[in-house]
Amino acid sequence: MVIRDRLSFDKISLPQLMIGLALLVLMAVTRGQHFASVDALPSASWAVFFIAGVYLRSHWSFTFYMAAAVLLDLSSLAAGASIADCITPSYIALIPAYASLWLAGRWFAQKMTLNAVGILRLTMAMVCGLVLAQLISSGSYYLFSGQFANPTMAEFVERMVAYTPRRLESLAFYIGMAACVHVISFELRRLGSRFGFSHE
């Protein structure tokens, strides 16, 4: 039996507001080096865009988190963090890179099920979104940042092989946590309904 569990997207609900705020806080404390950053945690920015695509499917959610990412980077730069090498002409490529993660999340939201097939779809969406985002962000940085005098395909492939697993690890970590929260929330609501408690 396939069990589907999606939030209503017809209007902004309290759960959506809570998810949106939690994602914003997560991005703020893990992105860059500024007054609120937590250096011990890997950046959650890529996961934030994927998860926002799943739960906050309005196009405005993408715009909001994109603006938040830019403001956090600018605040890190103003605070004297060593991210100047990241703010190059290739920075604009973060828009399609993050969009690929957000769209992967939206695709998964349409296929979400709480079973083994759902896990497979989640894995596929996560990996495809990550690979495309990595190709766009790393490729544009490698070609247009001005940091590499003689870019070659061989060197780019080496960089992809070196950095993609680390990106996948942090993405899987945060998405795995979100999936656990989702399942626990669903089970609590199901139990509440069984015993006559409303989850509205």
MOPE-V953794 format. One record per run of one state. SS is the DSSP state (@ for helix, = for strand, . for the rest). FROM is the first residue (numbers start at 0). TO is the last residue. If there is no record, write none. Layout:
ss = <SS	SS>
from = <FROM	FROM>
to = <TO	TO>
//
This chain:
ss = <.	@	.	@	.	@	.	@	.	@	.	@	.	@	.>
from = <0	13	30	44	55	58	78	83	86	88	111	115	144	152	194>
to = <12	29	43	54	57	77	82	85	87	110	114	143	151	193	199>
//
